[in-house]
Amino acid sequence: MFVRKTLLHRSIAAVLAASSAMAAAQGDAGAGSTSAPDAGGDAETTALDLVTVTATKRSTPLQKTPVAITAISAQALDKERVITVQDITSLVPGFAATTQGDHGVITLTLRGIGNDSAKTEYADPEVALFVDGIYTPRAEGAASLLLDLESVEVLRGPQGTLWGRNSTVGAVNMQTAKPVIGDSSGNLQFGFGNYARLGGRGAFNLPISDTWAMRVAFAHEQHEGYVEYQNPSALLPSVESQRAAYLASGGDPAAFQPINANLFVAGGDKYNAQNQTAIRISSLLQPSDAFSWNVAYEYFRDTGTPSMNLMQKPRAGQDFWSALIDTAPSLDREVNTLRSRMDWQLSDYLSLSYIAGISRFEGSADFDQDGGVQVPTSFATGATYQQDRTNYSVYRNHSHELNLTSNGENTVDWILGLYYAAEKNKIRFDIPIFNGTQQGTVAWQGSFIQPKQTVDSKAVFGQATWNVSDAFRLTGGLRYTDDAKENIGGRGWGWQGYGNPDIPQVPIAPGTIPSNENGFGFGIGGINDGQYDHGQLTWLARADYDVAADFLLYASVSTGYKSGGLQDGGVPYRHEELTNFEIGAKSSFLDGQVVWNNAFYYEDFKDFQLAAPITFVDGSRGLGFSNVKGSTKVWGFESELNARLTDVDRLQFVFSAIPHKKLGTLPYAGSNDYQGLPPCPAESGIGNCLDVSGNELAHAPDAAFTLVYEHDFRFSSGARLTPRISTHYETESWLSAFNLGDGDKQSSYTRTDLSMRYINPNGTWYLDLYVDNAEDKKVRTSAGRTAVASGFEYVSQYLPPRTVGMNFGFWF
């Protein structure tokens, strides 16, 4: 069976997005919950303002934490049917997720800032992803299947002081459900839906002794791909037409051959399929009240398929969700992770924590980059064949953090910390590009082999809050980070066998070792050896004041930082810095039954990084980085309202406005994903480019909102039936910094999810029915274009089509 990446995306997304207050309101337990709800729904009489978060690395009430946070509980994750991060973006103000086909990753954007090309061993994201406080460095982490979560918090704005590395515009922290000593309980869920969707997940808490407990959790999601294969026989021209086209191009009559239709894919696994499995075994040892040790091993496997680039305007007679495919989809990823946290209460006033993690990612992928946009007129004319193939990628990382924290009520609350993280990565990525078909002539092909790419990051940090009075507090924080990166032996091999009849013109195979003897050599970006080292101080200054017991005002100035590094050719690019000014208010009304949080922010970016695959002036290719000069400025407003209207009615409203999001100065921006850009001046170093200075940032609509409403129908037997509607609207937004017109934007749209849950009288099992994307809206998340005779054909990645299904679960 097939699985889809989209579901995966949804889980992380749903986790991130649902607001914490709504999470508390949705008290029905689910896949990640540690206990079953009672039939009477006591959770729904709990005040919404009692939700707690760990944004300051302490457990504090959400409404008393002077940080812009969206949080969601295990119960709400279950009701949102969260599978990946992409599932919850609509429930977090200013949050977006973009799929990337050739590497099979999800890239995150927050408050208008992100990097769609942060998808290799080079690039780092601006939105940091953490699991149990342990950083996940590569973009593949956002594509993981979520399971058995206790909560998720999305921290908006720079988190550089406490959370550190690459949390330039925000951080996502997913807290896994921990074992409970003395408790024997569990939950199971099974589901099915259209596109042959099958899903299952569960968790079991196992008491071992009075001081030790374990927990086992698993999840599996699969569905067939959304993208059908177009029939090549119905599209390819006749043999005589092929011959005429080939000869008209100046081809040798003796070299002519008919197009082999068998080179096109007509069956097997489809693009946009999901097939993911995750297992976690965790342990809690607490031999005394003063010491506890949580340790967890997690395994994740993904054998789905990449998401396909689809033509925005399909060929006549072809379905929208279809493509002419000449590269069969493939994706195989395996992740092994070990996480550990030890906590000591040294005294009534002092605690020490040691948090460590180690992870190994290994994967490969095959992707049809040309997307079948053009139908070849002969075996060597009329179209381009391009395969993007990750032969292997191995990413290994480990991290260690030591925190010393004050306890109790003090005039000054403080935390001090030390941090170290290291990565050792390698990858081989091949790109054969041929004229016409695989049978044609080489347009260009290359192999990017990085045998050793290392990262070492060290930091020391501290933050203190002075409780000036019971109502007024001042907070300051500092963090110094030193990042060192090195590329050892990296090579970019480009095709140089043009005009040599002794070298066969065939697509590079995974087993081919590039060399000058078989047509490959170095171009401008070919020698990638190099070193990068930079130290940076980030800081926070904040004041917060309790205007009333249920009304908090805060104002802060904070900085964020993302390190620079080495691009293809071993050329360094600069680090980026962000200064964020923010004013916020958190209030609750009607004894905590209504919670309303708002924030105004202004972001000033220096040396904002943009990355894209580019072609150099000599025709060789690579991944290029540019630092946007001057200031990239963003300002906006966010609002979250959660209300329990009655004992049986709940409402959530999430709003984001980003009216200003302007790039600084970048006269030479290139991307091979956008063909037909004008020739670039020689001093730029790249072949084609566009001046994007002052353009608007991508994935940043002027306004967006989500409205969620649910109502409980309670029966005399104690059973409940809860219909739920979640509708999202946003104005048009650009899909790249090029701002190239309608093909490079997503128009304004509305997208609605519907569900209904029945819980039996004893509160021991439930049944869900759902319809996602009820309008069957085609929502673009990225774009690119191909140059054709008539101009340009635009392609995009899309959110899933309408899906329907059912889930059944129970607690014990």
SULBELGI-V803796 format. One record per helix or strand of 3 or more residues. SS is the DSSP state (H for helix, E for strand). FROM is the first residue (numbers start at 1). LEN is the number of residues. If there is no record, write none. Layout:
ss:SS from:FROM len:LEN
ss:SS from:FROM len:LEN
//
This chain:
ss:H from:5 len:13
ss:H from:20 len:6
ss:H from:42 len:4
ss:H from:48 len:3
ss:H from:62 len:3
ss:E from:69 len:5
ss:H from:74 len:6
ss:H from:85 len:7
ss:E from:95 len:6
ss:E from:105 len:6
ss:E from:127 len:5
ss:E from:134 len:3
ss:H from:139 len:5
ss:E from:149 len:8
ss:E from:170 len:7
ss:E from:185 len:9
ss:E from:197 len:13
ss:E from:212 len:12
ss:H from:232 len:3
ss:H from:239 len:10
ss:H from:253 len:3
ss:H from:261 len:3
ss:E from:274 len:15
ss:E from:291 len:12
ss:E from:330 len:18
ss:E from:350 len:19
ss:E from:384 len:23
ss:E from:412 len:24
ss:E from:442 len:26
ss:E from:472 len:17
ss:E from:491 len:5
ss:H from:516 len:3
ss:E from:520 len:8
ss:E from:530 len:19
ss:E from:551 len:12
ss:E from:576 len:14
ss:E from:594 len:23
ss:E from:621 len:26
ss:E from:649 len:14
ss:H from:682 len:3
ss:E from:703 len:12
ss:E from:720 len:11
ss:H from:742 len:3
ss:E from:749 len:11
ss:E from:765 len:8
ss:E from:780 len:9
ss:E from:791 len:8
ss:E from:803 len:9
//
